[in-house]
Every structure is written in structure tokens, then in C-alpha cells.
Amino acid sequence: MKKVHVFNAGPCLLPQQALDNAIEAIKDFKGTGVSVLCISHRTKEWDEVMDETRALWKELLHIPEDYEVVFLGGGASLQFLMVAMNYLEKKAAYLDTGVWAKKALKEAKAFGDAYAIASSADKNYSYIPKGFEIPTDIDYLHITTNNTIYGTEIREDLDSPVPVIADMSSDILSRPVDVSKYELIYGGVQKNAGPAGAAFVIIKKDTLGKVSRYIPTMLDYKVHVEKESMFNTPPVFTILVMNETLKWLKSIGGVEAIDKINEQKAQLLYDEIDRNPLFVGTAAKEDRSRMNVPFVMAPGYEDLQDEFLAFSKEKGMVGLKGHRSVGGFRASLYNACSVEDVQALVDCMKEFEALKK
Ligand SMILES: *Cc1c(COP(=O)(O)O)cnc(C)c1O
């Protein structure tokens, strides 16, 4: 296979060990002689995978006893709706930090008085709004901890007088989180925890069943908690690859170990962006994400954009093209991306600089 460095924004790069084990399971699931793609999900062997996957989430994130984790179809986008349907009785505040936050807010508006408490739309979401006061008369505050498109991140667990619900799609499992500070945490699996096809939802159990509206069965968190994510056929293969990805994460020392590596990777790339006169970062320095690093050509060098993209491609870089709403480049440094991958990108930027100066 061609040697490449993958910086895709999602679905993410997955650890080779997880991919190899998944390939094995496609051929023969746990020595049953049947491919995992063809097994019944009502078997002891599959129950073991579900139990182990749940246990790994709880272990890796030190999830307290009174929380449960479920895996659901529909991605993070369906969670925008499910969160509001299950928790919004009257009023909820949303921190508007980007397109995903806005989409979450849009869904919530169907269920009550949902509004943006603060927004960074004025500067194309290049920073995290600060200094806003959280009102006490709301059902919850919704935040998006990592803004995948704009490369901003809230890494501190907020102290809030009301329950906090967080979309952690693109920074879950990249750093320690104090789960007890949240009522619910959700995200698409495909940004850091596995392949596309499911969402994870970490739920404080005693917060369920409090809204007065009728909730259709498939949209009711209570049902999925009670049925242990097996009310209907779960996304079996996605969960299996997620299981392998979590096992890999545990084997290298868990979230605490990857936290240090992620810091090192982000530092390496941001240092180069700040040093290299050809490039400039687009996110406010104090809010820079460690997972998604957007940057553009510096003023005066704008016409070199396509050339750098072609140059980096030649050097084996994959997925560097920036999101259309920010332009330029974006390197996503999810867990499976290594320090060596980032070093290769930094070397590539240096080489390009030498060529052009
Ligand atoms: C990708 C992403 C989503 C959407 O996820 P889907 O699983 O595709 O619905 C939502 N929020 C954030 C922060 C994301 O990065």
C-alpha cells in the first residue's frame, strides 16, 4: 500500500490494529466460522462485544456509576433532535460556536424556546465566546466542545448552574473529561472513536423521563438505556470497529496517554504555522483546537494555495483541503494520527517554504 499521512476531518483515520482485527472478524467472528457481517446480534458472542465496548467507554473516560452509554444510529445529527425532545421542556440555551451548534439549535427550536446565548458568528466562528452569563431558568445549556470546521475547542469542563449537554463528536476520547459535569454527552462515532454509522450517548440516568411530551419509542433515550442499545438491530460492524479502536486506545495507556500525545502533535503543527512566513492560522490562539487545525496562506502568498495542496499531495499528505467555509487547509489530528504523521506535514511545509523564498 502507498505510504500516506491521513488528516481527514471525518470519518477519521483509525489505528491499523483495529482495522486488522476488523478484517479478521469479517472473515471469522470470534472463531464462530461466521463473518461478523452475517451474525445474529442475539448471541452470546455479540453480547460480549456490546458489554466489553460499554465497559471500555466507562473505563477510558472514568464514567461515574449513575451514567450509561448507548450506541444509536443516525449520527450526531439525530442527537440534535433527540436531545431537545428528551430534555427541552420550556427553555434551553445554545452556545453558537459554528455550523454544528447552529444545526443543533435549529432542531431544538421545534420543541421549545431554544436560543443562542452567545455567538462567534461575527468573526466566522474563529473564537469561543466568553463572559456570557448562564441563566438559571433554562432546562439545559448546550455546547459544542470542538468545532471541527473552524478549529476552536472548549477544553475546560464548565461550571454551570444548569445541566450542560455537550456535542463532543470531534474531541471525545482525545483528553480526560469530568463526565460528572454533564447531563449528557453525545457525538458521532466517526470522528475519533470508530467508523461512521453510529452515535455514542453518555447519559446521566436519573435525568431521563422528565419531559411531559410523548416521545416516540426509537427517539426515547430511556428505551435505549433499558434495552442496552439493542432495542432494534444495532450497527454491528461500526460497534465492532469501535470496540477494537477503544482496545487500541487502552493498550497505549488510555485517554491520559493520548492527551499528552495530542498536545505534542498540536504544538508541533501550531509552532510551524506560527514560524513559517507562508502560513497563518485562522482560529484565535487561546481557543485553538488540538483536533482540527485550520490554516491558510499568509497575506501575499494567497496564490500559492493550490500549489501547496498539490505539493503536499505529492509528499503523501491526504485530506488537507480546508472546509469550504474557512478555505485554505485543515489538518485533523485525531487519536490515530501519529507524531510522525504531523512531523511529515511540518517537514512538507518547511520544504515548500525553502522552494518559494
Ligand atoms: C461531524 C460532526 C457532527 C455531525 O455528525 P454526523 O454523525 O455526521 O451527524 C456534529 N457535530 C460535530 C461537532 C461534528 O464534528
The ligand as an SDF file (V2000), in Angstrom:
LIG
                    3D

 15 15  0  0  0  0  0  0  0  0999 V2000
  -19.3250   15.8030   12.2640 C   0  0  0  0  0  0  0  0  0  0  0  0
  -19.9900   16.4940   13.3490 C   0  0  0  0  0  0  0  0  0  0  0  0
  -21.3820   16.3940   13.5470 C   0  0  0  0  0  0  0  0  0  0  0  0
  -22.2950   15.6280   12.6080 C   0  0  0  0  0  0  0  0  0  0  0  0
  -22.1040   14.2670   12.7670 O   0  0  0  0  0  0  0  0  0  0  0  0
  -22.9670   13.2060   11.9450 P   0  0  0  0  0  0  0  0  0  0  0  0
  -22.6550   11.9340   12.6570 O   0  0  0  0  0  0  0  0  0  0  0  0
  -22.4930   13.2440   10.5400 O   0  0  0  0  0  0  0  0  0  0  0  0
  -24.3970   13.5710   12.0520 O   0  0  0  0  0  0  0  0  0  0  0  0
  -21.9380   17.0460   14.6370 C   0  0  0  0  0  0  0  0  0  0  0  0
  -21.1800   17.7600   15.4760 N   0  0  0  0  0  0  0  0  0  0  0  0
  -19.8520   17.8870   15.3160 C   0  0  0  0  0  0  0  0  0  0  0  0
  -19.0590   18.7000   16.2970 C   0  0  0  0  0  0  0  0  0  0  0  0
  -19.2080   17.2560   14.2460 C   0  0  0  0  0  0  0  0  0  0  0  0
  -17.8810   17.3790   14.0870 O   0  0  0  0  0  0  0  0  0  0  0  0
  1  2  1  0
  2  3  1  0
  2 14  2  0
  3  4  1  0
  3 10  2  0
  4  5  1  0
  5  6  1  0
  6  7  2  0
  6  8  1  0
  6  9  1  0
 10 11  1  0
 11 12  2  0
 12 13  1  0
 12 14  1  0
 14 15  1  0
M  END
$$$$
